[in-house]
């Protein structure tokens, strides 16, 4: 069955050690789509942020900052 819908990207990003939480967020969005998308004409598209290969994805929270503020 087809339907017209507006699509909104839902950006999902977190620290690399929160894989299960990112998976849970995607699952919740997909469940919401299954229950509401056709009737409401809205689809949420989960988009995961991925770091570029060879680059550090995030600062180390356990390491003191070297910048002066």
PDB file with one MODEL, atoms N, CA, C and O in Angstrom:
MODEL        1
ATOM      1  N   UNK A   1       0.842  -1.167   0.000  1.00  0.00           N
ATOM      2  CA  UNK A   1       0.000   0.000   0.000  1.00  0.00           C
ATOM      3  C   UNK A   1       0.896   1.242   0.000  1.00  0.00           C
ATOM      4  O   UNK A   1       1.861   1.320   0.760  1.00  0.00           O
ATOM      5  N   UNK A   2       0.572   2.189  -0.841  1.00  0.00           N
ATOM      6  CA  UNK A   2       1.343   3.434  -0.904  1.00  0.00           C
ATOM      7  C   UNK A   2       0.548   4.563  -0.258  1.00  0.00           C
ATOM      8  O   UNK A   2      -0.675   4.493  -0.144  1.00  0.00           O
ATOM      9  N   UNK A   3       1.265   5.607   0.164  1.00  0.00           N
ATOM     10  CA  UNK A   3       0.617   6.799   0.712  1.00  0.00           C
ATOM     11  C   UNK A   3       1.575   7.974   0.563  1.00  0.00           C
ATOM     12  O   UNK A   3       2.792   7.798   0.501  1.00  0.00           O
ATOM     13  N   UNK A   4       1.005   9.176   0.506  1.00  0.00           N
ATOM     14  CA  UNK A   4       1.810  10.386   0.462  1.00  0.00           C
ATOM     15  C   UNK A   4       2.231  10.735   1.879  1.00  0.00           C
ATOM     16  O   UNK A   4       1.451  10.604   2.822  1.00  0.00           O
ATOM     17  N   UNK A   5       3.479  11.184   2.019  1.00  0.00           N
ATOM     18  CA  UNK A   5       3.959  11.538   3.353  1.00  0.00           C
ATOM     19  C   UNK A   5       5.076  12.557   3.258  1.00  0.00           C
ATOM     20  O   UNK A   5       5.801  12.627   2.265  1.00  0.00           O
ATOM     21  N   UNK A   6       5.197  13.344   4.311  1.00  0.00           N
ATOM     22  CA  UNK A   6       6.371  14.188   4.492  1.00  0.00           C
ATOM     23  C   UNK A   6       7.387  13.345   5.230  1.00  0.00           C
ATOM     24  O   UNK A   6       7.042  12.602   6.149  1.00  0.00           O
ATOM     25  N   UNK A   7       8.646  13.462   4.824  1.00  0.00           N
ATOM     26  CA  UNK A   7       9.713  12.688   5.463  1.00  0.00           C
ATOM     27  C   UNK A   7      10.614  13.649   6.233  1.00  0.00           C
ATOM     28  O   UNK A   7      11.087  14.647   5.691  1.00  0.00           O
ATOM     29  N   UNK A   8      10.841  13.333   7.490  1.00  0.00           N
ATOM     30  CA  UNK A   8      11.730  14.107   8.343  1.00  0.00           C
ATOM     31  C   UNK A   8      12.883  13.220   8.776  1.00  0.00           C
ATOM     32  O   UNK A   8      12.673  12.096   9.233  1.00  0.00           O
ATOM     33  N   UNK A   9      14.101  13.727   8.632  1.00  0.00           N
ATOM     34  CA  UNK A   9      15.271  12.968   9.090  1.00  0.00           C
ATOM     35  C   UNK A   9      15.418  13.150  10.595  1.00  0.00           C
ATOM     36  O   UNK A   9      15.367  14.272  11.100  1.00  0.00           O
ATOM     37  N   UNK A  10      15.599  12.055  11.301  1.00  0.00           N
ATOM     38  CA  UNK A  10      15.848  12.076  12.743  1.00  0.00           C
ATOM     39  C   UNK A  10      17.307  11.697  12.946  1.00  0.00           C
ATOM     40  O   UNK A  10      17.675  10.528  12.829  1.00  0.00           O
ATOM     41  N   UNK A  11      18.134  12.687  13.249  1.00  0.00           N
ATOM     42  CA  UNK A  11      19.576  12.499  13.374  1.00  0.00           C
ATOM     43  C   UNK A  11      19.896  11.819  14.697  1.00  0.00           C
ATOM     44  O   UNK A  11      19.508  12.310  15.758  1.00  0.00           O
ATOM     45  N   UNK A  12      20.598  10.698  14.643  1.00  0.00           N
ATOM     46  CA  UNK A  12      20.970   9.935  15.836  1.00  0.00           C
ATOM     47  C   UNK A  12      22.489   9.926  15.942  1.00  0.00           C
ATOM     48  O   UNK A  12      23.185   9.435  15.054  1.00  0.00           O
ATOM     49  N   UNK A  13      22.989  10.477  17.043  1.00  0.00           N
ATOM     50  CA  UNK A  13      24.439  10.507  17.265  1.00  0.00           C
ATOM     51  C   UNK A  13      24.703  10.347  18.752  1.00  0.00           C
ATOM     52  O   UNK A  13      23.929  10.814  19.587  1.00  0.00           O
ATOM     53  N   UNK A  14      25.792   9.692  19.069  1.00  0.00           N
ATOM     54  CA  UNK A  14      26.168   9.497  20.472  1.00  0.00           C
ATOM     55  C   UNK A  14      27.624   9.053  20.521  1.00  0.00           C
ATOM     56  O   UNK A  14      28.276   8.857  19.495  1.00  0.00           O
ATOM     57  N   UNK A  15      28.106   8.902  21.741  1.00  0.00           N
ATOM     58  CA  UNK A  15      29.454   8.371  21.915  1.00  0.00           C
ATOM     59  C   UNK A  15      29.500   6.947  21.353  1.00  0.00           C
ATOM     60  O   UNK A  15      28.474   6.276  21.243  1.00  0.00           O
ATOM     61  N   UNK A  16      30.682   6.512  21.008  1.00  0.00           N
ATOM     62  CA  UNK A  16      30.835   5.199  20.379  1.00  0.00           C
ATOM     63  C   UNK A  16      30.480   4.035  21.305  1.00  0.00           C
ATOM     64  O   UNK A  16      30.210   2.935  20.822  1.00  0.00           O
ATOM     65  N   UNK A  17      30.474   4.248  22.609  1.00  0.00           N
ATOM     66  CA  UNK A  17      30.154   3.153  23.527  1.00  0.00           C
ATOM     67  C   UNK A  17      28.656   3.019  23.792  1.00  0.00           C
ATOM     68  O   UNK A  17      28.259   2.249  24.667  1.00  0.00           O
ATOM     69  N   UNK A  18      27.819   3.748  23.059  1.00  0.00           N
ATOM     70  CA  UNK A  18      26.370   3.702  23.268  1.00  0.00           C
ATOM     71  C   UNK A  18      25.643   3.063  22.090  1.00  0.00           C
ATOM     72  O   UNK A  18      24.576   3.528  21.689  1.00  0.00           O
ATOM     73  N   UNK A  19      26.209   2.013  21.545  1.00  0.00           N
ATOM     74  CA  UNK A  19      25.623   1.339  20.385  1.00  0.00           C
ATOM     75  C   UNK A  19      24.214   0.834  20.667  1.00  0.00           C
ATOM     76  O   UNK A  19      23.317   1.007  19.841  1.00  0.00           O
ATOM     77  N   UNK A  20      24.012   0.218  21.814  1.00  0.00           N
ATOM     78  CA  UNK A  20      22.685  -0.322  22.148  1.00  0.00           C
ATOM     79  C   UNK A  20      21.642   0.789  22.226  1.00  0.00           C
ATOM     80  O   UNK A  20      20.500   0.601  21.808  1.00  0.00           O
ATOM     81  N   UNK A  21      22.028   1.931  22.754  1.00  0.00           N
ATOM     82  CA  UNK A  21      21.109   3.053  22.857  1.00  0.00           C
ATOM     83  C   UNK A  21      20.743   3.615  21.487  1.00  0.00           C
ATOM     84  O   UNK A  21      19.594   3.984  21.248  1.00  0.00           O
ATOM     85  N   UNK A  22      21.732   3.678  20.584  1.00  0.00           N
ATOM     86  CA  UNK A  22      21.433   4.126  19.212  1.00  0.00           C
ATOM     87  C   UNK A  22      20.502   3.144  18.526  1.00  0.00           C
ATOM     88  O   UNK A  22      19.576   3.551  17.825  1.00  0.00           O
ATOM     89  N   UNK A  23      20.739   1.847  18.723  1.00  0.00           N
ATOM     90  CA  UNK A  23      19.852   0.834  18.157  1.00  0.00           C
ATOM     91  C   UNK A  23      18.438   0.990  18.695  1.00  0.00           C
ATOM     92  O   UNK A  23      17.468   0.872  17.946  1.00  0.00           O
ATOM     93  N   UNK A  24      18.319   1.256  20.000  1.00  0.00           N
ATOM     94  CA  UNK A  24      17.004   1.430  20.622  1.00  0.00           C
ATOM     95  C   UNK A  24      16.295   2.653  20.043  1.00  0.00           C
ATOM     96  O   UNK A  24      15.088   2.610  19.802  1.00  0.00           O
ATOM     97  N   UNK A  25      17.029   3.740  19.817  1.00  0.00           N
ATOM     98  CA  UNK A  25      16.435   4.941  19.234  1.00  0.00           C
ATOM     99  C   UNK A  25      15.895   4.651  17.831  1.00  0.00           C
ATOM    100  O   UNK A  25      14.790   5.072  17.488  1.00  0.00           O
ATOM    101  N   UNK A  26      16.666   3.941  17.034  1.00  0.00           N
ATOM    102  CA  UNK A  26      16.203   3.573  15.690  1.00  0.00           C
ATOM    103  C   UNK A  26      14.961   2.693  15.752  1.00  0.00           C
ATOM    104  O   UNK A  26      14.036   2.855  14.957  1.00  0.00           O
ATOM    105  N   UNK A  27      14.946   1.769  16.692  1.00  0.00           N
ATOM    106  CA  UNK A  27      13.798   0.870  16.838  1.00  0.00           C
ATOM    107  C   UNK A  27      12.539   1.640  17.240  1.00  0.00           C
ATOM    108  O   UNK A  27      11.454   1.368  16.725  1.00  0.00           O
ATOM    109  N   UNK A  28      12.677   2.583  18.140  1.00  0.00           N
ATOM    110  CA  UNK A  28      11.527   3.394  18.557  1.00  0.00           C
ATOM    111  C   UNK A  28      10.987   4.189  17.372  1.00  0.00           C
ATOM    112  O   UNK A  28       9.774   4.267  17.176  1.00  0.00           O
ATOM    113  N   UNK A  29      11.879   4.776  16.587  1.00  0.00           N
ATOM    114  CA  UNK A  29      11.445   5.535  15.408  1.00  0.00           C
ATOM    115  C   UNK A  29      10.729   4.620  14.421  1.00  0.00           C
ATOM    116  O   UNK A  29       9.679   4.982  13.891  1.00  0.00           O
ATOM    117  N   UNK A  30      11.283   3.449  14.172  1.00  0.00           N
ATOM    118  CA  UNK A  30      10.643   2.514  13.237  1.00  0.00           C
ATOM    119  C   UNK A  30       9.286   2.047  13.756  1.00  0.00           C
ATOM    120  O   UNK A  30       8.346   1.902  12.974  1.00  0.00           O
ATOM    121  N   UNK A  31       9.170   1.809  15.059  1.00  0.00           N
ATOM    122  CA  UNK A  31       7.879   1.436  15.645  1.00  0.00           C
ATOM    123  C   UNK A  31       6.867   2.565  15.486  1.00  0.00           C
ATOM    124  O   UNK A  31       5.704   2.330  15.156  1.00  0.00           O
ATOM    125  N   UNK A  32       7.327   3.803  15.727  1.00  0.00           N
ATOM    126  CA  UNK A  32       6.430   4.957  15.569  1.00  0.00           C
ATOM    127  C   UNK A  32       5.928   5.033  14.127  1.00  0.00           C
ATOM    128  O   UNK A  32       4.739   5.243  13.884  1.00  0.00           O
ATOM    129  N   UNK A  33       6.852   4.858  13.169  1.00  0.00           N
ATOM    130  CA  UNK A  33       6.457   4.875  11.759  1.00  0.00           C
ATOM    131  C   UNK A  33       5.403   3.823  11.463  1.00  0.00           C
ATOM    132  O   UNK A  33       4.420   4.101  10.777  1.00  0.00           O
ATOM    133  N   UNK A  34       5.604   2.613  11.977  1.00  0.00           N
ATOM    134  CA  UNK A  34       4.660   1.521  11.719  1.00  0.00           C
ATOM    135  C   UNK A  34       3.264   1.848  12.255  1.00  0.00           C
ATOM    136  O   UNK A  34       2.259   1.447  11.667  1.00  0.00           O
ATOM    137  N   UNK A  35       3.208   2.572  13.364  1.00  0.00           N
ATOM    138  CA  UNK A  35       1.921   2.869  13.990  1.00  0.00           C
ATOM    139  C   UNK A  35       1.252   4.135  13.459  1.00  0.00           C
ATOM    140  O   UNK A  35       0.024   4.219  13.456  1.00  0.00           O
ATOM    141  N   UNK A  36       2.040   5.132  13.004  1.00  0.00           N
ATOM    142  CA  UNK A  36       1.468   6.445  12.718  1.00  0.00           C
ATOM    143  C   UNK A  36       1.706   6.997  11.320  1.00  0.00           C
ATOM    144  O   UNK A  36       0.995   7.911  10.903  1.00  0.00           O
ATOM    145  N   UNK A  37       2.672   6.479  10.588  1.00  0.00           N
ATOM    146  CA  UNK A  37       3.085   7.113   9.326  1.00  0.00           C
ATOM    147  C   UNK A  37       1.961   7.210   8.308  1.00  0.00           C
ATOM    148  O   UNK A  37       1.714   8.289   7.769  1.00  0.00           O
ATOM    149  N   UNK A  38       1.290   6.128   8.039  1.00  0.00           N
ATOM    150  CA  UNK A  38       0.260   6.134   6.994  1.00  0.00           C
ATOM    151  C   UNK A  38      -0.906   7.045   7.364  1.00  0.00           C
ATOM    152  O   UNK A  38      -1.382   7.813   6.528  1.00  0.00           O
ATOM    153  N   UNK A  39      -1.363   6.964   8.598  1.00  0.00           N
ATOM    154  CA  UNK A  39      -2.510   7.766   9.025  1.00  0.00           C
ATOM    155  C   UNK A  39      -2.163   9.253   9.116  1.00  0.00           C
ATOM    156  O   UNK A  39      -2.992  10.106   8.800  1.00  0.00           O
ATOM    157  N   UNK A  40      -0.948   9.561   9.543  1.00  0.00           N
ATOM    158  CA  UNK A  40      -0.562  10.954   9.731  1.00  0.00           C
ATOM    159  C   UNK A  40       0.144  11.584   8.559  1.00  0.00           C
ATOM    160  O   UNK A  40       0.311  12.803   8.517  1.00  0.00           O
ATOM    161  N   UNK A  41       0.563  10.773   7.603  1.00  0.00           N
ATOM    162  CA  UNK A  41       1.269  11.302   6.441  1.00  0.00           C
ATOM    163  C   UNK A  41       2.663  11.826   6.762  1.00  0.00           C
ATOM    164  O   UNK A  41       3.184  12.705   6.076  1.00  0.00           O
ATOM    165  N   UNK A  42       3.264  11.267   7.824  1.00  0.00           N
ATOM    166  CA  UNK A  42       4.600  11.689   8.254  1.00  0.00           C
ATOM    167  C   UNK A  42       5.457  10.445   8.459  1.00  0.00           C
ATOM    168  O   UNK A  42       5.021   9.480   9.087  1.00  0.00           O
ATOM    169  N   UNK A  43       6.670  10.470   7.931  1.00  0.00           N
ATOM    170  CA  UNK A  43       7.622   9.381   8.132  1.00  0.00           C
ATOM    171  C   UNK A  43       8.890   9.971   8.743  1.00  0.00           C
ATOM    172  O   UNK A  43       9.426  10.962   8.247  1.00  0.00           O
ATOM    173  N   UNK A  44       9.359   9.359   9.813  1.00  0.00           N
ATOM    174  CA  UNK A  44      10.626   9.744  10.419  1.00  0.00           C
ATOM    175  C   UNK A  44      11.696   8.798   9.902  1.00  0.00           C
ATOM    176  O   UNK A  44      11.551   7.578   9.991  1.00  0.00           O
ATOM    177  N   UNK A  45      12.757   9.355   9.368  1.00  0.00           N
ATOM    178  CA  UNK A  45      13.834   8.566   8.778  1.00  0.00           C
ATOM    179  C   UNK A  45      15.053   8.622   9.703  1.00  0.00           C
ATOM    180  O   UNK A  45      15.724   9.651   9.778  1.00  0.00           O
ATOM    181  N   UNK A  46      15.344   7.520  10.409  1.00  0.00           N
ATOM    182  CA  UNK A  46      16.507   7.555  11.290  1.00  0.00           C
ATOM    183  C   UNK A  46      17.807   7.640  10.478  1.00  0.00           C
ATOM    184  O   UNK A  46      18.036   6.850   9.563  1.00  0.00           O
ATOM    185  N   UNK A  47      18.641   8.606  10.832  1.00  0.00           N
ATOM    186  CA  UNK A  47      19.922   8.803  10.164  1.00  0.00           C
ATOM    187  C   UNK A  47      21.000   8.740  11.231  1.00  0.00           C
ATOM    188  O   UNK A  47      20.995   9.527  12.178  1.00  0.00           O
ATOM    189  N   UNK A  48      21.922   7.802  11.075  1.00  0.00           N
ATOM    190  CA  UNK A  48      22.997   7.641  12.049  1.00  0.00           C
ATOM    191  C   UNK A  48      24.237   8.381  11.597  1.00  0.00           C
ATOM    192  O   UNK A  48      24.604   8.341  10.423  1.00  0.00           O
ATOM    193  N   UNK A  49      24.876   9.052  12.531  1.00  0.00           N
ATOM    194  CA  UNK A  49      26.138   9.710  12.273  1.00  0.00           C
ATOM    195  C   UNK A  49      27.236   8.681  12.412  1.00  0.00           C
ATOM    196  O   UNK A  49      27.246   7.888  13.354  1.00  0.00           O
ATOM    197  N   UNK A  50      28.165   8.698  11.464  1.00  0.00           N
ATOM    198  CA  UNK A  50      29.307   7.785  11.525  1.00  0.00           C
ATOM    199  C   UNK A  50      30.577   8.599  11.333  1.00  0.00           C
ATOM    200  O   UNK A  50      30.640   9.452  10.448  1.00  0.00           O
ATOM    201  N   UNK A  51      31.586   8.342  12.155  1.00  0.00           N
ATOM    202  CA  UNK A  51      32.843   9.085  11.993  1.00  0.00           C
ATOM    203  C   UNK A  51      33.549   8.692  10.708  1.00  0.00           C
ATOM    204  O   UNK A  51      33.354   7.599  10.176  1.00  0.00           O
ATOM    205  N   UNK A  52      34.369   9.606  10.223  1.00  0.00           N
ATOM    206  CA  UNK A  52      35.165   9.319   9.035  1.00  0.00           C
ATOM    207  C   UNK A  52      36.315   8.396   9.423  1.00  0.00           C
ATOM    208  O   UNK A  52      36.899   8.570  10.493  1.00  0.00           O
ATOM    209  N   UNK A  53      36.655   7.423   8.586  1.00  0.00           N
ATOM    210  CA  UNK A  53      37.765   6.524   8.903  1.00  0.00           C
ATOM    211  C   UNK A  53      39.062   7.285   9.110  1.00  0.00           C
ATOM    212  O   UNK A  53      39.366   8.232   8.384  1.00  0.00           O
ATOM    213  N   UNK A  54      39.819   6.861  10.106  1.00  0.00           N
ATOM    214  CA  UNK A  54      41.112   7.466  10.356  1.00  0.00           C
ATOM    215  C   UNK A  54      41.076   8.739  11.177  1.00  0.00           C
ATOM    216  O   UNK A  54      42.123   9.323  11.456  1.00  0.00           O
ATOM    217  N   UNK A  55      39.888   9.180  11.568  1.00  0.00           N
ATOM    218  CA  UNK A  55      39.775  10.400  12.359  1.00  0.00           C
ATOM    219  C   UNK A  55      39.160  10.066  13.702  1.00  0.00           C
ATOM    220  O   UNK A  55      38.282   9.207  13.795  1.00  0.00           O
ATOM    221  N   UNK A  56      39.610  10.730  14.721  1.00  0.00           N
ATOM    222  CA  UNK A  56      39.033  10.530  16.045  1.00  0.00           C
ATOM    223  C   UNK A  56      37.633  11.144  16.042  1.00  0.00           C
ATOM    224  O   UNK A  56      37.453  12.301  15.662  1.00  0.00           O
ATOM    225  N   UNK A  57      36.665  10.371  16.462  1.00  0.00           N
ATOM    226  CA  UNK A  57      35.276  10.795  16.367  1.00  0.00           C
ATOM    227  C   UNK A  57      34.869  11.789  17.440  1.00  0.00           C
ATOM    228  O   UNK A  57      33.973  12.603  17.214  1.00  0.00           O
ATOM    229  N   UNK A  58      35.500  11.741  18.589  1.00  0.00           N
ATOM    230  CA  UNK A  58      35.052  12.571  19.694  1.00  0.00           C
ATOM    231  C   UNK A  58      36.213  12.837  20.641  1.00  0.00           C
ATOM    232  O   UNK A  58      37.165  12.058  20.691  1.00  0.00           O
ATOM    233  N   UNK A  59      36.139  13.931  21.391  1.00  0.00           N
ATOM    234  CA  UNK A  59      37.201  14.182  22.360  1.00  0.00           C
ATOM    235  C   UNK A  59      37.130  13.186  23.503  1.00  0.00           C
ATOM    236  O   UNK A  59      36.054  12.684  23.828  1.00  0.00           O
ATOM    237  N   UNK A  60      38.253  12.902  24.104  1.00  0.00           N
ATOM    238  CA  UNK A  60      38.309  11.990  25.240  1.00  0.00           C
ATOM    239  C   UNK A  60      37.896  12.761  26.492  1.00  0.00           C
ATOM    240  O   UNK A  60      38.608  13.676  26.905  1.00  0.00           O
ATOM    241  N   UNK A  61      36.749  12.410  27.113  1.00  0.00           N
ATOM    242  CA  UNK A  61      36.281  13.172  28.271  1.00  0.00           C
ATOM    243  C   UNK A  61      37.182  12.994  29.493  1.00  0.00           C
ATOM    244  O   UNK A  61      37.088  13.774  30.441  1.00  0.00           O
ATOM    245  N   UNK A  62      38.044  11.992  29.490  1.00  0.00           N
ATOM    246  CA  UNK A  62      38.925  11.740  30.619  1.00  0.00           C
ATOM    247  C   UNK A  62      40.261  12.466  30.513  1.00  0.00           C
ATOM    248  O   UNK A  62      41.102  12.379  31.407  1.00  0.00           O
ATOM    249  N   UNK A  63      40.440  13.170  29.424  1.00  0.00           N
ATOM    250  CA  UNK A  63      41.706  13.864  29.187  1.00  0.00           C
ATOM    251  C   UNK A  63      41.486  15.369  29.334  1.00  0.00           C
ATOM    252  O   UNK A  63      40.550  15.906  28.743  1.00  0.00           O
ATOM    253  N   UNK A  64      42.325  16.061  30.109  1.00  0.00           N
ATOM    254  CA  UNK A  64      42.134  17.504  30.275  1.00  0.00           C
ATOM    255  C   UNK A  64      42.279  18.254  28.962  1.00  0.00           C
ATOM    256  O   UNK A  64      43.075  17.885  28.099  1.00  0.00           O
ATOM    257  N   UNK A  65      41.507  19.295  28.832  1.00  0.00           N
ATOM    258  CA  UNK A  65      41.568  20.121  27.635  1.00  0.00           C
ATOM    259  C   UNK A  65      42.891  20.878  27.579  1.00  0.00           C
ATOM    260  O   UNK A  65      43.415  21.300  28.610  1.00  0.00           O
ATOM    261  N   UNK A  66      43.428  21.046  26.377  1.00  0.00           N
ATOM    262  CA  UNK A  66      44.678  21.789  26.229  1.00  0.00           C
ATOM    263  C   UNK A  66      44.442  23.187  25.687  1.00  0.00           C
ATOM    264  O   UNK A  66      45.392  23.930  25.444  1.00  0.00           O
ATOM    265  N   UNK A  67      43.169  23.552  25.497  1.00  0.00           N
ATOM    266  CA  UNK A  67      42.862  24.891  24.981  1.00  0.00           C
ATOM    267  C   UNK A  67      42.620  25.837  26.130  1.00  0.00           C
ATOM    268  O   UNK A  67      42.136  25.433  27.187  1.00  0.00           O
ATOM    269  N   UNK A  68      42.957  27.103  25.926  1.00  0.00           N
ATOM    270  CA  UNK A  68      42.696  28.136  26.938  1.00  0.00           C
ATOM    271  C   UNK A  68      41.354  28.776  26.644  1.00  0.00           C
ATOM    272  O   UNK A  68      41.095  29.203  25.518  1.00  0.00           O
ATOM    273  N   UNK A  69      40.495  28.843  27.660  1.00  0.00           N
ATOM    274  CA  UNK A  69      39.208  29.502  27.455  1.00  0.00           C
ATOM    275  C   UNK A  69      39.072  30.702  28.332  1.00  0.00           C
ATOM    276  O   UNK A  69      38.047  31.383  28.293  1.00  0.00           O
TER     277      UNK A  69
ENDMDL
END
